[in-house]
Amino acid sequence: MNFQLQSPLAAAKRQLPFECVTLLLQGGGALGAYQGGVYEALAESNIHPDWIAGISIGAINGAIIAGNPPHSRVDRLREFWTQVTSSAAWDWSNNPFVDFSKSDVTRNLLNQISANLAASFGSAGFFSARPLMPWLQPGGTLEATSFYDTKSLRGTLERLVDFDRINAGMTRFSAGAVNVRTGNFAYFDSTTHTIKPEHVMASGALPPGFPAVEIEGEEYWDGGLVSNTPLQWVIESNPRRQDTLAFQVDLWSARGQPPRNMAEVATRQKEIQFSSRTRASTDQFKNVHRVQRALAALLRRLPADLADDADLELLKSVASDKVYNIVQLIYRAQNYEGPSKDYEFSRLSMQDHWRAGYHDALRTLRNPEVVRRPATLDGVFTFDLERDGLE
């Protein structure tokens, strides 16, 4: 795929039979380029979300999308991912002496070199290694609580994101984080907060690598410590009000093969830990919404003289006849990727991840049911590329 800047995309929004189109972006570090490819395919189909919710790298990608006009969003995403993979020391993408198609072993070795370099020095415009280890720093300082400095990320966000646009409400934006003191999950939402770079940085402040970010006297870490998917937040924050088409873009798959060595153990552990169990969550929501729809139908058949009954108010508050399409796009890791794939910031891997997201989204959009109102009894249609896709 050519990663040079392309001509602006058409900004016209595709007319869909839904009141709200949401884009849900999971955390996953360097794997986040996959989300950039997914968004490119959506934008080419003139599908522009009304609401973007993200965690960690998903919050960064989400802020770039929400903080730019539709015609420049893909270019800004490419600019971010080109910058954070710009270190020539591990740019293998144009190496004429290595044929990556012939050996997973060779590619795995180069990926490990790239990951070790990122771990040692950082990623341009994202994070940098501290000159002294945290245990050599004086207690009570940020330097004593993390291995990396993320000051450069603030500058990157300020350059690539128009926060005035986000706060103007053109596209709703939510970023998930966890309060370090209370351990409670928190969402910074453009409908309730004035979104600034620190809200996005807090969502991606994964310890012990990155320091906590202070907001209004409280410190916050990466929301993935509690939940790595915004799906539940979007459903609970938008109850019974809008028919919704949700694109859930995950970077970790809950499904995988049993490991055969220690490297695969570490990889599988991380996949399970951060996978969000997307399929289980959507199955649970489908069961709950079936009851909500049945309750809404029952309430419509009650005699008029019961309409003001106090006991019905609670039932009315949970009843819903809205419909949901939940489209699941989950990155499928390659054989050569190991436990360091979320901090392996090589240009070659970025291109691979972006390309995978782009083509997965194109395959998904081939299915006409994805953008149709669901006709199922429970009012919820889930599309899973791995299960339902056209290969």
NULOKE-421169 format. One record per residue (C-alpha): residue in three letters; x negated, y, z. Coordinates in steps of 0.001 Angstrom, whole numbers, plus 500000, padded with zeros to 6 digits. Example, Ala and Ser with C-alpha at 12.3 -4.5 7.8 and 13.67 -1.06 7.14 Angstrom:
// residues 2
semar|px|py|pz
ALA|487700|495500|507800
SER|486330|498940|507140
***
This chain:
// residues 391
semar|px|py|pz
MET|500000|500000|500000
ASN|498740|503472|499163
PHE|498428|505570|502322
GLN|497905|508885|500553
LEU|500519|511573|501106
GLN|503441|511174|498764
SER|506062|513566|497403
PRO|508791|514611|499884
LEU|511670|512211|500353
ALA|515213|513260|499643
ALA|516749|514636|502828
ALA|520348|513739|501996
LYS|521804|511398|504574
ARG|523362|508157|503404
GLN|527057|507901|504196
LEU|527606|504877|506438
PRO|530783|503603|508142
PHE|529371|504383|511598
GLU|529576|507409|513844
CYS|526010|507024|515120
VAL|522831|505540|513633
THR|520168|504793|516239
LEU|516531|503793|515935
LEU|515115|501865|518908
LEU|511322|501644|519071
GLN|509506|499258|521413
GLY|506036|499754|522870
GLY|503018|497882|521534
GLY|500017|500164|521011
ALA|498213|499673|517719
LEU|501050|497448|516474
GLY|503193|500584|516287
ALA|502186|501172|512662
TYR|504793|498481|511896
GLN|507456|500970|513004
GLY|506072|503532|510588
GLY|506586|501100|507709
VAL|510124|500322|508857
TYR|510991|504001|508990
GLU|509554|504595|505527
ALA|511910|501968|504091
LEU|514883|503448|505964
ALA|514035|506947|504742
GLU|513754|505760|501152
SER|517292|504390|501559
ASN|518395|507788|502924
ILE|519160|506284|506323
HIS|518247|508957|508860
PRO|518945|508238|512539
ASP|521125|510454|514697
TRP|519387|509188|517839
ILE|515852|507871|518343
ALA|514885|506158|521606
GLY|511379|504884|522218
ILE|508978|503552|524804
SER|505192|503975|524771
ILE|503950|503998|521155
GLY|507628|503869|520176
ALA|508138|507200|521950
ILE|505197|508705|520044
ASN|506514|507480|516690
GLY|510013|508562|517706
ALA|508881|512075|518642
ILE|507112|512470|515296
ILE|510282|511398|513463
ALA|512691|513501|515531
GLY|510316|516466|515568
ASN|510118|516867|511796
PRO|512591|517443|508961
PRO|513535|514282|507019
HIS|511436|515136|503971
SER|508153|515256|505960
ARG|508618|512538|508576
VAL|506858|509728|506733
ASP|503923|511991|505896
ARG|503544|513009|509544
LEU|503698|509373|510668
ARG|500982|508488|508149
GLU|498918|511423|509338
PHE|499093|510172|512914
TRP|498195|506593|512052
THR|495420|507666|509690
GLN|493935|509836|512425
VAL|493958|507218|515198
THR|492297|504702|512866
SER|489821|507193|511389
SER|486592|505975|513008
ALA|484366|504857|510141
ALA|482551|502418|512430
TRP|485438|499974|512188
ASP|487085|500861|508886
TRP|486882|497557|506990
SER|489702|498417|504581
ASN|487446|499264|501632
ASN|484589|496881|502323
PRO|483695|495257|498953
PHE|481606|492499|500537
VAL|484275|490776|502655
ASP|487228|488840|501236
PHE|489766|488746|504049
SER|492152|486523|502113
LYS|489936|483472|502461
SER|489209|483251|506168
ASP|491273|483952|509267
VAL|488072|483343|511242
THR|486283|486221|509513
ARG|489224|488535|509972
ASN|489585|487579|513640
LEU|485913|488339|514218
LEU|486185|491781|512628
ASN|489373|492477|514573
GLN|487592|491638|517808
ILE|484731|493974|516883
SER|487234|496740|516165
ALA|489078|496135|519443
ASN|485813|496179|521415
LEU|484815|499473|519785
ALA|488194|500997|520632
ALA|487882|499725|524201
SER|484397|501232|524469
PHE|484959|504596|522794
GLY|488693|505157|522307
SER|490770|506252|519327
ALA|490523|509620|517607
GLY|493260|512038|518642
PHE|494710|509486|521071
PHE|492428|508473|523945
SER|488733|508514|524831
ALA|486643|506563|527323
ARG|485641|508387|530494
PRO|481878|508852|530943
LEU|482021|507244|534407
MET|483987|504210|535550
PRO|486994|505101|537739
TRP|485531|503562|540907
LEU|482573|505973|540591
GLN|484932|508970|540554
PRO|486115|510822|543679
GLY|489417|509543|545038
GLY|492561|511538|544434
THR|491581|512584|540899
LEU|492989|511405|537577
GLU|489504|510196|536670
ALA|489650|507737|539588
THR|492908|506146|538371
SER|492265|505289|534712
PHE|489612|504167|532272
TYR|490571|506627|529531
ASP|491370|510289|529059
THR|494461|511102|526973
LYS|494053|514881|526675
SER|493515|514582|522933
LEU|496978|513024|522541
ARG|498555|516270|523729
GLY|496821|518172|520935
THR|497902|515571|518392
LEU|501529|515771|519510
GLU|501505|519568|519476
ARG|500173|519497|515914
LEU|502487|516827|514496
VAL|505717|517378|516458
ASP|508004|520405|516400
PHE|509370|520226|519942
ASP|511679|523177|519284
ARG|513348|521047|516636
ILE|513815|518158|519077
ASN|515269|520452|521721
ALA|517601|522077|519211
GLY|519481|518760|519129
MET|519174|518022|515416
THR|518252|514435|516272
ARG|518759|513103|519792
PHE|515520|511827|521313
SER|514913|509652|524390
ALA|511629|508449|525905
GLY|511453|505827|528676
ALA|509021|506002|531600
VAL|508748|504743|535186
ASN|508384|506882|538296
VAL|505126|505822|539987
ARG|506333|506733|543487
THR|509780|505101|543398
GLY|509226|502423|540767
ASN|512501|503489|539148
PHE|513005|503607|535403
ALA|513659|507057|533941
TYR|514605|508383|530525
PHE|513700|511836|529309
ASP|516523|512683|526924
SER|516895|515769|524758
THR|520518|516117|525914
THR|519434|516500|529548
HIS|515765|517596|529401
THR|513668|520116|527523
ILE|511315|517679|525821
LYS|507622|518577|525912
PRO|504414|516684|525032
GLU|504083|515437|528622
HIS|507401|513552|528408
VAL|506105|511594|525416
MET|502700|511082|527017
ALA|504327|509784|530215
SER|506195|507142|528249
GLY|502871|505816|526931
ALA|500768|506147|530104
LEU|500024|502440|530541
PRO|497838|501765|533617
PRO|495063|501155|534332
GLY|493992|502337|530898
PHE|495801|505674|530892
PRO|496426|508072|533791
ALA|499878|508898|535101
VAL|501462|512081|533768
GLU|502908|514593|536219
ILE|506329|516054|535410
GLU|508107|518361|537860
GLY|506066|517108|540811
GLU|506486|513398|540056
GLU|504026|511070|538350
TYR|505109|508709|535565
TRP|503680|505632|533872
ASP|504562|503720|530720
GLY|508215|502628|530653
GLY|507165|499201|529378
LEU|506211|498291|532941
VAL|509943|497967|533697
SER|511595|497447|530308
ASN|510013|497580|526879
THR|513200|498166|524905
PRO|515591|501156|524807
LEU|518593|499027|523755
GLN|520251|498921|527172
TRP|519757|502665|527663
VAL|521388|503505|524343
ILE|524362|501213|524974
GLU|524942|502458|528520
SER|524382|506129|527656
ASN|526814|506073|524745
PRO|529652|503884|526072
ARG|532836|503399|524085
ARG|532403|506695|522239
GLN|530924|505885|518843
ASP|530739|503060|516346
THR|527001|502395|516208
LEU|524454|501038|513743
ALA|521264|500305|515697
PHE|517910|499376|514182
GLN|515846|497743|516932
VAL|512168|497585|515937
ASP|510173|495326|518268
LEU|506430|494735|518210
TRP|506320|491590|520353
SER|508143|488363|519598
ALA|509528|486288|522469
ARG|509326|483205|520283
GLY|505987|481531|519636
GLN|504018|478320|519650
PRO|502511|476828|522818
PRO|498854|477957|523123
ARG|495958|475604|522416
ASN|493070|477611|523892
MET|492456|480454|526347
ALA|492608|483173|523686
GLU|496042|481925|522635
VAL|497104|481749|526296
ALA|496260|485450|526713
THR|498069|486323|523483
ARG|501190|484342|524350
GLN|501283|485762|527879
LYS|501276|489325|526505
GLU|503950|488504|523917
ILE|506298|487095|526545
GLN|505582|489917|529002
PHE|506351|492722|526554
SER|508816|491034|524193
SER|511948|492551|525806
ARG|513847|489314|525107
THR|515769|491202|522444
ARG|517847|488251|521288
ALA|518966|487401|524820
SER|519911|491041|525447
THR|522019|491292|522310
ASP|523732|487959|523019
GLN|524624|489175|526501
PHE|525943|492468|525132
LYS|528038|490598|522564
ASN|529720|488582|525326
VAL|530413|491692|527413
HIS|531769|493647|524469
ARG|534132|490802|523547
VAL|535755|491269|526951
GLN|535816|495067|526531
ARG|537633|494785|523199
ALA|540121|492254|524552
LEU|540827|494592|527453
ALA|541333|497553|525109
ALA|543803|495525|523031
LEU|545670|494450|526164
LEU|545936|498013|527482
ARG|547491|499164|524214
ARG|550303|496632|524695
LEU|551225|497690|528218
PRO|554603|499385|528785
ALA|554555|503178|528738
ASP|555683|503390|532357
LEU|552349|501870|533445
ALA|550205|504392|531599
ASP|549585|506515|534696
ASP|549023|503645|537097
ALA|545952|504398|539243
ASP|544706|500809|539046
LEU|544499|501085|535258
GLU|542034|503967|535307
LEU|539138|501673|536178
LEU|540109|499225|533431
LYS|540396|502058|530922
SER|536882|503222|531825
VAL|535329|499916|530741
ALA|537602|499011|527825
SER|536226|499666|524333
ASP|537282|498983|520775
LYS|534122|500389|519168
VAL|531937|498294|516862
TYR|528181|497739|516808
ASN|525723|496493|514224
ILE|522426|495623|515909
VAL|519666|495005|513378
GLN|516604|493307|514853
LEU|513230|493780|513184
ILE|510498|491985|515112
TYR|506868|492023|514056
ARG|505532|488553|513334
ALA|501874|488351|514306
GLN|499311|486820|511978
ASN|497109|483852|512858
TYR|493985|485981|513057
GLU|495438|488369|515644
GLY|494511|487726|519256
PRO|495278|489222|522681
SER|493608|492523|521710
LYS|495979|493248|518814
ASP|497669|496097|520686
TYR|494399|498031|520988
GLU|492761|496970|517719
PHE|492812|500295|515876
SER|491156|499388|512588
ARG|492389|501030|509399
LEU|492828|497626|507775
SER|495106|496326|510531
MET|497090|499567|510532
GLN|497739|499141|506820
ASP|498740|495505|507330
HIS|501180|496417|510106
TRP|502691|499310|508156
ARG|503098|497155|505066
ALA|504756|494381|507085
GLY|507270|496814|508579
TYR|508054|498324|505194
HIS|508723|494992|503501
ASP|510622|493559|506488
ALA|512941|496562|506419
LEU|513438|496253|502650
ARG|514361|492577|503030
THR|516743|493470|505826
LEU|518517|496143|503795
ARG|519147|493661|500968
ASN|521843|492098|503122
PRO|524987|494208|502576
GLU|526397|493153|505959
VAL|523710|495194|507693
VAL|525396|498505|506868
ARG|529025|497334|506950
ARG|531390|497587|509871
PRO|531484|494184|511600
ALA|534642|492141|511142
THR|533840|489759|513997
LEU|536209|489248|516914
ASP|533777|490679|519426
GLY|533046|493766|517312
VAL|529290|493132|517357
PHE|527214|491999|514393
THR|523564|491111|514955
PHE|521156|490669|512091
ASP|517835|488938|512767
LEU|515384|488939|509843
GLU|513669|485759|511007
ARG|517001|483924|511217
ASP|519180|485628|508610
GLY|516687|487291|506241
LEU|516005|486739|502598
GLU|512420|485643|502150
***
